[in-house]
Amino acid sequence: METREVARGFLVLFALSPLLQVACSATGPPLRSGGVAPPIDAGVASTVIALPADPTPAIAPSPVVYPSGPLPITAMAGVPISKIVFETRDVFEDQEHLRWLFDTIEFLHATTRERVIRRELLLRPGDVYDPALAEETERNLRRRLDFISDARVWPEALEDGTVALHVETKDRFTLRAGASGGVFSGASTRRISIGESNLFGTGKQFRVRYRETDEEEDLSVSYKDPQFLATYKTLRVSASESDDGGGFAISLEEPFRALSTELGYRIGFQHDRSEQRYHEFGDEITQIPERQTGVEFELARATGPRNERTKYGFRTSYRKLRYGVAEGDQPNRFRVPDDVRIFEIGPTLTYQYLPFFEKRTYLDAMGITEDVPLGFIASAFLGLQHRVESSGPSKNQPVVSLSLQWAGEPGPDQLMTLVSSGASRFRGSSVRGWNARAAVHYYYFGLPMQTLAASLTFDAEAEKEGFEPQLSLGEDNGLRGYNVRFFTGDRRVRLNLEDRIFPDWELISVRFGAVVFFDAGLVWTNGQPVGLDDIYKSAGIGLRIGSPELVRRNVARIDLAFPLDDHPEEDFSVSVSASVGQIFDLFGNAEGIDRDF
């Protein structure tokens, strides 16, 4: 088959791409050089602290000025802070061409107010300078405030023996008004939205979105305040109306905003009407209406040093689930659960050991600093679930859930992560439901102008009382070249290999990259015999588009995929897909088609 021969050519290209990139590097400097950027003139005579490399960083590396000459930044540790200097950079100040256009866009943008940034600081006037707290403040500004494209915090020694703490931030353009969508083999999605994620510079977010897919339409309104009532609490409110019904949700959370935070909690309420949809060979065959009302509360207290914390807490929730009559071409194929009320309560325990944080660029995003926590986090929940079903007596079932996240550097210019989780519910000696997931992700940065990335995941589920589980695989979640939700079952393995190429291509604040990829996957039902012939594979190339100023860490992707295997139910050919987000990132994998900026 001609298509297959072309695909094999792309596999050869994938294998040779590192050599091609090494050859090309002779024409210009590499994107990374040992993880350290060359000094960048910040406009003052000062020592520049080198940060992880980015040839055109959103904010230049932090200058440190000393009256008697340059000193290591750690030499300022323990010196009292006398003042805070806030510096806010314009969104497009680095753009020299088409200034009239960018000035017009800047006019529509409200710069983040100083008090919003001040609330996130972990250092105040009167405190002594602590480099670790300054670095954590940088990370928090990037992590908690998604309207900030980058941030830097550094000290300046003053003649009176104190320190001026500089806090430099750069906004991203947050006004949204337009249309977007995604195109896949066998499915598509379309969106129209208008909103602002930094309303009047206060950090509050408001959005109205209309979404249409091949299966449903919905209209949603959402609001988020990351500093509710001028505190560290986060308020979220959303409402939606769709073909399936609609819903409303509200939550208030006090997060562990810093490594030393001692108390965190979350309370939420949700009412939702939706449908559980089952598929076969990409076609929808069964829909089961569901109406859910629930409330949950979680509280935890943390102890221990900043880099090694233990969190003790408890979690409780109440849910009321009601189900309608199954519809579709095969309404009797899947079980409709009994209406049920579920009350759950139990203690939680989390151990967190994060001795280092690594700053990287061009991992999953384009042109922004990505903070990677090196270490591990282990969590456990041991609870009791009380179920009252409409068709029988009440039941008490122990519930156990475990999760683990680890990130490390197995060698120079390498990152590896492991994410695993599992949960199980019992009644006597019978397991009533369980799920398990494991994922390994690997990144290599030792070659110029690119990142080699790999992902291997396994998922499995079983359920005897709720919805029967169905895992899917296709172009939307890791097997490009095959229709969305074409392969289904309750066990799934995915392998994704990508050579992410990041040349220094930029056009009016938009950055471009490329990718060469190979996908393989297998989905089956428990008890079904499987072999190597059941593994489906594809290969191809893609375009990546990103902009720190416009979409922060989000990446638009356009992929051209060549399926390498035939299926008796479908004659697959070359496909083109367009969506938002990488097919996998450092700690997760794509699931479904409903993603936007």
Wavefront OBJ file of the C-alpha trace (Angstrom):
o trace
v 0.000 0.000 0.000
v 1.455 3.423 -1.000
v 0.377 5.057 2.259
v 2.221 2.417 4.260
v 5.424 2.946 2.279
v 5.270 6.689 2.944
v 4.703 5.975 6.635
v 7.749 3.731 6.754
v 9.692 6.628 5.258
v 8.559 8.798 8.161
v 9.739 6.134 10.602
v 13.190 6.333 9.015
v 13.003 10.123 9.277
v 12.095 9.780 12.965
v 15.135 7.582 13.564
v 17.494 9.907 11.654
v 16.117 13.235 12.938
v 18.646 13.539 15.823
v 21.518 13.192 13.306
v 19.890 15.719 10.999
v 19.548 18.179 13.854
v 23.201 17.784 14.838
v 24.182 18.509 11.242
v 21.919 21.556 11.113
v 23.324 22.921 14.372
v 26.480 23.996 12.538
v 24.504 26.886 11.044
v 23.589 28.492 14.359
v 23.800 28.281 18.140
v 21.951 25.465 19.889
v 18.742 26.162 21.700
v 20.208 24.761 24.896
v 23.782 24.563 26.110
v 24.049 22.484 29.236
v 20.758 23.901 30.534
v 22.236 27.435 30.949
v 21.416 30.509 28.902
v 24.111 32.949 27.756
v 24.152 36.291 29.594
v 21.645 38.807 28.289
v 22.209 42.522 28.613
v 19.536 43.786 31.011
v 20.407 47.432 30.417
v 22.546 47.861 33.566
v 26.151 47.156 34.489
v 25.569 44.097 36.601
v 26.159 40.430 37.008
v 23.518 38.359 35.246
v 22.485 35.134 36.931
v 22.249 32.481 34.199
v 18.949 30.650 34.066
v 17.907 27.505 32.131
v 18.287 28.248 28.479
v 15.831 30.009 26.236
v 17.354 32.061 23.407
v 14.512 34.595 23.633
v 13.138 34.369 27.193
v 10.005 36.275 28.098
v 11.948 38.068 30.845
v 15.732 38.458 30.862
v 17.625 36.590 33.604
v 17.546 38.406 36.927
v 20.280 41.044 37.453
v 21.847 41.419 40.894
v 23.537 44.772 41.611
v 26.124 45.215 44.347
v 27.892 48.511 45.204
v 31.312 46.868 45.613
v 31.191 44.458 42.681
v 29.430 41.232 41.780
v 28.844 38.586 44.448
v 26.980 35.266 44.393
v 23.263 35.686 44.905
v 23.448 33.417 47.961
v 25.708 35.998 49.645
v 22.605 38.131 50.211
v 20.900 35.429 52.280
v 20.025 36.736 55.742
v 20.232 40.418 54.771
v 17.118 42.442 55.814
v 14.714 43.515 53.056
v 13.947 47.240 53.233
v 11.652 47.611 50.228
v 9.874 45.807 47.405
v 10.243 47.143 43.861
v 7.504 46.045 41.454
v 8.199 46.094 37.723
v 5.496 45.140 35.209
v 6.450 44.637 31.580
v 4.108 45.212 28.666
v 2.770 42.117 26.931
v 4.378 42.840 23.550
v 7.247 45.141 24.465
v 9.777 42.879 22.726
v 8.028 43.230 19.360
v 9.802 45.825 17.213
v 7.792 45.451 14.007
v 4.149 46.441 13.507
v 4.263 48.545 16.688
v 0.985 50.241 15.776
v -0.743 46.845 15.867
v 0.738 45.778 19.202
v 0.114 49.208 20.746
v -3.546 48.842 19.771
v -3.713 45.396 21.346
v -1.965 46.668 24.502
v -4.640 49.371 24.749
v -7.242 46.612 25.176
v -5.241 44.961 27.964
v -5.512 45.904 31.642
v -2.124 45.558 33.363
v -2.152 43.432 36.500
v -2.489 45.623 39.570
v 0.370 45.742 42.046
v -1.744 44.528 44.954
v -2.527 41.293 43.096
v 1.184 40.510 42.767
v 1.930 41.684 46.327
v -0.484 39.135 47.847
v 1.501 36.277 46.313
v 4.849 37.305 47.801
v 6.437 35.057 50.419
v 8.887 37.807 51.436
v 7.939 41.189 52.947
v 9.807 44.334 54.029
v 11.403 43.551 57.395
v 12.018 39.881 56.496
v 15.536 38.670 55.770
v 16.279 37.694 52.188
v 15.951 33.950 51.552
v 16.899 32.759 48.020
v 14.680 29.679 48.365
v 11.612 31.803 49.181
v 12.428 34.166 46.288
v 12.544 31.206 43.881
v 9.303 29.809 45.307
v 7.629 33.200 44.854
v 8.627 33.085 41.163
v 7.124 29.616 40.789
v 3.909 30.626 42.555
v 3.439 33.663 40.320
v 3.731 31.430 37.249
v 1.656 28.577 38.701
v -1.184 30.309 40.557
v -1.715 33.309 38.276
v -2.289 32.001 34.773
v -2.460 35.554 33.395
v 1.279 35.955 34.133
v 3.464 34.683 31.286
v 6.687 34.916 33.290
v 8.125 36.260 36.542
v 11.512 36.977 38.100
v 12.414 37.865 41.705
v 15.923 39.028 42.646
v 17.738 41.125 45.292
v 19.656 44.375 44.950
v 22.109 45.311 47.675
v 21.698 48.871 48.960
v 24.355 51.111 50.499
v 22.647 51.033 53.906
v 23.299 47.304 54.192
v 19.762 46.205 53.308
v 18.230 44.598 50.239
v 15.678 45.860 47.742
v 13.640 42.934 46.442
v 12.754 43.311 42.751
v 9.600 41.560 41.521
v 9.369 41.635 37.742
v 6.327 40.191 35.977
v 5.121 40.048 32.417
v 1.416 39.770 31.643
v -0.018 37.741 28.819
v -2.848 39.079 26.682
v -5.980 37.812 28.420
v -8.930 39.186 26.442
v -10.569 36.377 24.486
v -13.116 36.814 21.705
v -13.221 34.418 18.818
v -13.802 30.952 17.476
v -11.721 27.797 17.659
v -12.118 24.076 17.302
v -10.576 20.712 16.656
v -10.682 18.287 13.747
v -10.070 14.549 14.058
v -10.793 11.424 12.069
v -14.386 10.602 12.949
v -15.094 13.662 15.117
v -14.835 17.429 15.350
v -15.502 20.185 17.865
v -16.282 23.881 17.410
v -16.183 26.665 19.989
v -17.130 30.330 20.198
v -16.029 32.126 23.342
v -15.626 35.559 24.853
v -13.967 36.260 28.155
v -11.263 37.916 30.190
v -8.926 36.070 32.566
v -7.531 39.213 34.216
v -10.628 41.364 34.600
v -9.606 45.037 35.010
v -6.176 43.819 36.137
v -7.577 42.177 39.283
v -6.819 38.572 38.341
v -10.482 37.564 38.199
v -11.610 35.415 35.270
v -14.937 35.467 33.432
v -15.847 33.497 30.304
v -18.872 32.616 28.173
v -18.437 29.672 25.806
v -20.583 27.922 23.232
v -19.358 24.458 22.234
v -20.621 22.103 19.560
v -19.420 18.557 18.858
v -20.795 15.789 16.685
v -22.686 14.470 19.735
v -23.893 17.519 21.700
v -24.092 21.284 22.088
v -23.662 23.295 25.272
v -23.435 26.863 26.531
v -21.406 27.577 29.670
v -20.558 30.548 31.879
v -17.658 30.433 34.346
v -16.049 32.729 36.921
v -12.814 32.298 38.888
v -11.234 34.486 41.564
v -7.800 33.230 42.730
v -7.706 35.846 45.525
v -11.271 35.786 46.812
v -11.996 38.692 49.209
v -8.306 39.732 48.982
v -7.167 36.421 50.523
v -5.425 33.303 49.229
v -8.740 31.504 48.765
v -9.870 30.528 45.268
v -13.543 30.787 44.294
v -14.914 28.988 41.219
v -18.468 29.229 39.879
v -19.811 27.725 36.662
v -23.164 27.046 35.019
v -24.016 25.271 31.792
v -26.927 24.239 29.603
v -26.655 21.456 27.031
v -28.593 18.872 25.041
v -28.117 16.504 27.982
v -29.508 18.998 30.499
v -27.151 21.349 32.269
v -25.484 21.946 35.566
v -24.143 24.268 38.231
v -21.001 24.074 40.360
v -19.387 26.227 43.031
v -16.277 25.643 45.116
v -14.126 27.518 47.616
v -10.560 26.394 48.204
v -7.695 27.479 50.435
v -4.767 25.744 48.698
v -1.347 24.913 50.014
v 0.009 27.947 48.197
v 3.541 27.612 49.600
v 5.697 24.688 50.668
v 5.467 25.915 54.270
v 1.655 26.431 54.316
v 0.181 24.562 57.294
v -3.542 24.335 56.471
v -5.559 23.754 53.334
v -9.188 22.938 52.609
v -11.770 22.706 49.850
v -15.572 22.687 49.870
v -17.706 22.273 46.767
v -21.239 21.714 45.504
v -22.256 20.345 42.112
v -25.522 19.622 40.323
v -25.176 18.167 36.859
v -27.223 16.449 34.159
v -25.263 14.526 31.566
v -25.125 11.310 29.565
v -22.807 8.342 29.693
v -21.982 7.512 26.070
v -20.707 4.170 24.765
v -19.047 3.642 21.392
v -18.176 0.855 18.989
v -15.739 1.366 16.096
v -16.091 5.127 16.556
v -19.909 5.211 16.416
v -22.083 6.061 19.406
v -24.323 3.085 20.220
v -25.738 3.738 23.719
v -26.590 6.785 25.832
v -27.620 6.572 29.496
v -28.884 9.813 31.114
v -27.463 10.659 34.539
v -28.430 13.311 37.076
v -25.951 13.954 39.896
v -26.101 16.211 42.954
v -23.220 16.257 45.393
v -21.266 18.114 48.039
v -17.728 17.451 49.246
v -15.352 18.759 51.897
v -11.647 18.123 52.391
v -9.299 19.440 55.094
v -5.588 18.787 55.647
v -2.804 20.018 57.897
v 0.879 19.889 56.927
v 3.928 19.457 59.150
v 7.664 19.134 58.618
v 10.392 21.117 56.825
v 9.600 22.918 53.576
v 11.063 20.266 51.283
v 9.676 17.282 53.211
v 6.049 17.662 54.272
v 3.511 15.268 55.711
v -0.162 16.188 55.347
v -2.815 14.669 57.614
v -6.463 15.242 56.818
v -9.882 13.839 56.102
v -12.337 13.877 53.230
v -16.086 13.469 53.140
v -18.649 13.637 50.354
v -22.315 13.000 49.614
v -23.692 12.214 46.150
v -27.153 11.446 44.854
v -27.188 9.692 41.458
v -30.268 9.065 39.326
v -30.307 7.351 35.933
v -32.680 7.439 32.977
v -33.674 4.894 30.344
v -30.890 3.816 27.985
v -31.202 5.039 24.402
v -29.370 4.525 21.120
v -28.895 1.780 18.539
v -28.055 -0.803 21.220
v -29.892 0.336 24.377
v -29.742 -3.070 26.068
v -26.049 -3.733 25.613
v -24.898 -1.899 28.755
v -26.295 -2.083 32.279
v -28.232 0.896 33.665
v -27.155 1.341 37.317
v -29.657 1.597 40.150
v -30.388 5.046 41.559
v -28.169 5.465 44.589
v -27.174 7.799 47.411
v -23.531 7.582 48.470
v -21.955 8.940 51.639
v -18.177 8.593 51.990
v -15.787 9.610 54.763
v -12.242 8.794 55.764
v -8.736 10.039 56.596
v -6.134 11.143 54.047
v -2.354 10.996 54.286
v 0.187 12.607 51.946
v 3.961 12.472 52.100
v 5.768 15.015 49.912
v 9.520 15.115 49.373
v 10.566 17.809 46.880
v 14.224 18.709 47.457
v 14.697 20.490 44.101
v 12.800 22.381 41.420
v 14.197 22.418 37.892
v 13.588 25.302 35.479
v 13.226 24.148 31.890
v 12.074 25.554 28.586
v 10.666 23.700 25.593
v 9.427 20.669 27.477
v 5.743 20.764 26.587
v 5.259 24.503 26.000
v 7.047 26.973 23.743
v 9.154 29.849 25.024
v 8.111 29.940 28.689
v 9.708 28.730 31.902
v 8.350 25.372 33.041
v 8.943 24.502 36.707
v 9.510 20.797 37.347
v 9.295 19.477 40.954
v 12.002 16.842 41.445
v 11.110 14.307 44.113
v 8.001 12.347 44.906
v 4.513 12.722 46.341
v 2.628 9.733 47.782
v -1.021 9.952 48.886
v -3.472 7.524 50.458
v -7.161 7.522 51.391
v -8.806 4.870 53.569
v -12.522 5.415 53.947
v -15.954 3.936 54.339
v -18.639 4.278 51.676
v -22.306 3.952 52.707
v -24.526 3.184 49.667
v -28.325 3.284 49.661
v -29.636 1.849 46.375
v -33.230 2.062 45.172
v -33.487 -1.683 44.572
v -32.014 -3.073 47.749
v -30.758 -2.590 51.300
v -28.021 -0.148 52.281
v -24.416 -1.311 52.068
v -21.190 -0.344 53.805
v -18.081 -0.725 51.673
v -14.445 0.036 52.607
v -12.660 2.219 50.048
v -8.911 2.408 49.486
v -7.095 4.689 47.055
v -3.368 5.261 46.525
v -1.364 7.549 44.240
v 2.312 8.208 43.552
v 4.089 10.887 41.532
v 7.859 10.896 41.036
v 10.160 13.051 38.926
v 13.921 12.761 38.617
v 16.965 13.195 36.412
v 18.358 9.751 35.506
v 21.283 11.362 33.680
v 22.566 14.622 32.177
v 19.999 16.442 30.042
v 17.285 13.958 31.005
v 13.989 14.030 32.881
v 11.786 11.093 33.825
v 8.433 10.959 35.590
v 6.356 8.143 37.009
v 2.670 8.592 37.814
v 0.541 5.776 39.210
v -2.793 5.547 40.984
v -5.337 2.965 42.013
v -8.592 2.645 43.945
v -10.745 -0.243 45.084
v -14.099 -0.738 46.812
v -15.036 -3.905 48.739
v -18.037 -5.651 50.239
v -16.936 -8.603 52.302
v -14.476 -10.571 50.179
v -15.959 -9.257 46.923
v -14.351 -6.393 45.024
v -17.203 -4.161 43.794
v -15.132 -1.794 41.706
v -11.526 -0.846 41.021
v -9.297 1.147 38.699
v -5.555 1.378 38.117
v -3.267 3.588 36.064
v 0.482 3.816 35.523
v 2.466 6.123 33.243
v 6.171 6.631 32.541
v 7.335 9.728 30.664
v 10.907 10.408 29.521
v 12.536 13.537 28.049
v 16.017 14.034 26.596
v 17.478 17.509 25.852
v 21.043 16.676 24.815
v 20.543 17.372 21.113
v 20.341 20.898 19.660
v 17.020 22.514 18.812
v 14.860 19.630 19.997
v 13.433 17.540 22.807
v 13.069 13.784 22.492
v 10.001 12.655 24.442
v 8.419 9.269 25.164
v 5.292 8.144 27.016
v 4.121 4.664 28.028
v 0.796 4.277 29.880
v -1.452 1.503 31.140
v -5.094 1.833 32.288
v -7.587 -0.719 33.615
v -11.051 -0.493 35.209
v -13.822 -2.757 36.511
v -17.218 -1.905 38.080
v -20.140 -4.037 39.267
v -22.546 -1.348 40.558
v -21.990 1.944 38.713
v -21.491 2.581 35.006
v -19.696 -0.179 33.156
v -16.277 1.272 32.277
v -15.226 1.853 28.692
v -11.724 3.006 27.758
v -11.140 4.192 24.212
v -8.208 4.808 21.910
v -7.968 6.824 18.726
v -6.811 10.085 17.240
v -8.034 12.175 20.186
v -5.993 10.455 22.900
v -2.822 8.885 21.646
v -3.246 6.852 18.447
v -3.159 9.349 15.601
v -4.275 8.134 12.187
v -7.246 6.119 13.521
v -10.780 7.359 14.150
v -11.732 8.890 17.483
v -12.942 6.257 20.003
v -12.544 3.503 17.395
v -10.937 0.973 19.755
v -12.771 0.315 23.061
v -12.451 -1.993 26.067
v -11.572 -1.905 29.767
v -7.780 -2.361 29.437
v -5.498 -0.012 27.493
v -1.789 0.383 26.683
v -0.386 3.390 24.821
v 3.123 4.199 23.531
v 4.009 7.610 22.083
v 7.428 8.679 20.787
v 8.036 12.260 19.650
v 10.970 14.291 18.396
v 9.865 17.836 19.245
v 11.872 20.257 17.112
v 12.094 23.896 18.255
v 13.858 26.092 15.686
v 14.033 29.766 16.507
v 11.101 30.657 14.239
v 8.872 33.511 15.360
v 6.339 35.674 13.534
v 4.673 38.601 15.365
v 4.953 36.890 18.801
v 3.845 33.460 17.487
v 6.423 30.668 17.667
v 6.546 27.638 15.408
v 7.908 24.159 15.925
v 7.647 20.717 14.376
v 7.356 17.116 15.508
v 8.055 13.656 14.119
v 6.065 10.977 15.940
v 5.325 7.283 16.273
v 2.225 5.966 18.115
v 1.235 2.444 19.116
v -1.675 1.212 21.210
v -3.807 -1.706 22.262
v -7.261 -1.815 23.863
v -9.015 -4.994 24.952
v -11.710 -6.336 27.265
v -10.834 -8.442 30.296
v -10.821 -12.122 29.333
v -10.283 -11.372 25.642
v -7.163 -13.043 24.168
v -4.733 -10.505 22.721
v -1.439 -10.709 20.862
v 1.100 -8.603 19.009
v -1.170 -8.539 15.944
v -3.713 -6.547 17.979
v -1.315 -3.618 18.412
v -2.080 -0.762 16.016
v 0.616 1.684 14.976
v 0.994 4.971 13.136
v 3.680 7.513 12.247
v 3.743 11.057 10.970
v 4.819 14.660 11.251
v 3.206 17.726 12.781
v 3.299 21.474 13.270
v 3.325 23.121 16.723
v 2.252 26.723 17.349
v 2.622 28.611 20.612
v 2.866 32.100 22.070
v 3.733 32.965 25.701
v 2.137 36.393 25.236
v -1.166 35.058 23.879
v -1.780 31.520 25.159
v 0.969 31.016 27.770
v 1.809 27.288 28.001
v -0.862 26.062 25.574
v 0.241 24.682 22.218
v -1.815 24.258 19.060
v -0.979 21.130 17.106
v -1.650 20.039 13.514
v -0.657 16.449 12.781
v -0.415 14.464 9.546
v -0.641 10.759 10.468
v -0.132 7.579 8.465
v -1.779 4.418 9.867
v 0.470 1.375 9.598
v -2.120 -1.391 10.121
v -5.408 -2.462 8.545
v -8.647 -3.220 10.397
v -11.461 -5.437 9.066
v -14.124 -2.846 9.999
v -12.477 0.238 8.496
v -10.116 1.173 5.673
v -7.876 3.780 7.279
v -5.919 6.290 5.214
v -3.800 9.378 5.785
v -5.462 11.736 8.276
v -4.997 15.325 9.401
v -5.957 16.374 12.933
v -5.907 19.782 14.620
v -6.330 20.381 18.324
v -4.976 22.135 21.413
v -2.381 20.602 23.712
v 0.374 18.042 23.348
v -0.670 14.418 22.987
v 1.150 13.932 26.312
v 3.030 16.118 28.764
v 5.341 15.591 31.719
v 2.682 14.221 34.075
v -0.353 13.435 31.899
v -1.859 12.254 28.617
v -4.563 13.652 26.354
v -8.090 12.373 27.016
v -10.874 13.431 24.654
v -11.408 16.200 22.151
v -12.778 18.984 24.368
v -9.719 21.145 24.955
v -9.204 24.809 24.221
v -7.005 27.762 25.119
l 1 2 3 4 5 6 7 8 9 10 11 12 13 14 15 16 17 18 19 20 21 22 23 24 25 26 27 28 29 30 31 32 33 34 35 36 37 38 39 40 41 42 43 44 45 46 47 48 49 50 51 52 53 54 55 56 57 58 59 60 61 62 63 64 65 66 67 68 69 70 71 72 73 74 75 76 77 78 79 80 81 82 83 84 85 86 87 88 89 90 91 92 93 94 95 96 97 98 99 100 101 102 103 104 105 106 107 108 109 110 111 112 113 114 115 116 117 118 119 120 121 122 123 124 125 126 127 128 129 130 131 132 133 134 135 136 137 138 139 140 141 142 143 144 145 146 147 148 149 150 151 152 153 154 155 156 157 158 159 160 161 162 163 164 165 166 167 168 169 170 171 172 173 174 175 176 177 178 179 180 181 182 183 184 185 186 187 188 189 190 191 192 193 194 195 196 197 198 199 200 201 202 203 204 205 206 207 208 209 210 211 212 213 214 215 216 217 218 219 220 221 222 223 224 225 226 227 228 229 230 231 232 233 234 235 236 237 238 239 240 241 242 243 244 245 246 247 248 249 250 251 252 253 254 255 256 257 258 259 260 261 262 263 264 265 266 267 268 269 270 271 272 273 274 275 276 277 278 279 280 281 282 283 284 285 286 287 288 289 290 291 292 293 294 295 296 297 298 299 300 301 302 303 304 305 306 307 308 309 310 311 312 313 314 315 316 317 318 319 320 321 322 323 324 325 326 327 328 329 330 331 332 333 334 335 336 337 338 339 340 341 342 343 344 345 346 347 348 349 350 351 352 353 354 355 356 357 358 359 360 361 362 363 364 365 366 367 368 369 370 371 372 373 374 375 376 377 378 379 380 381 382 383 384 385 386 387 388 389 390 391 392 393 394 395 396 397 398 399 400 401 402 403 404 405 406 407 408 409 410 411 412 413 414 415 416 417 418 419 420 421 422 423 424 425 426 427 428 429 430 431 432 433 434 435 436 437 438 439 440 441 442 443 444 445 446 447 448 449 450 451 452 453 454 455 456 457 458 459 460 461 462 463 464 465 466 467 468 469 470 471 472 473 474 475 476 477 478 479 480 481 482 483 484 485 486 487 488 489 490 491 492 493 494 495 496 497 498 499 500 501 502 503 504 505 506 507 508 509 510 511 512 513 514 515 516 517 518 519 520 521 522 523 524 525 526 527 528 529 530 531 532 533 534 535 536 537 538 539 540 541 542 543 544 545 546 547 548 549 550 551 552 553 554 555 556 557 558 559 560 561 562 563 564 565 566 567 568 569 570 571 572 573 574 575 576 577 578 579 580 581 582 583 584 585 586 587 588 589 590 591 592 593 594 595 596 597
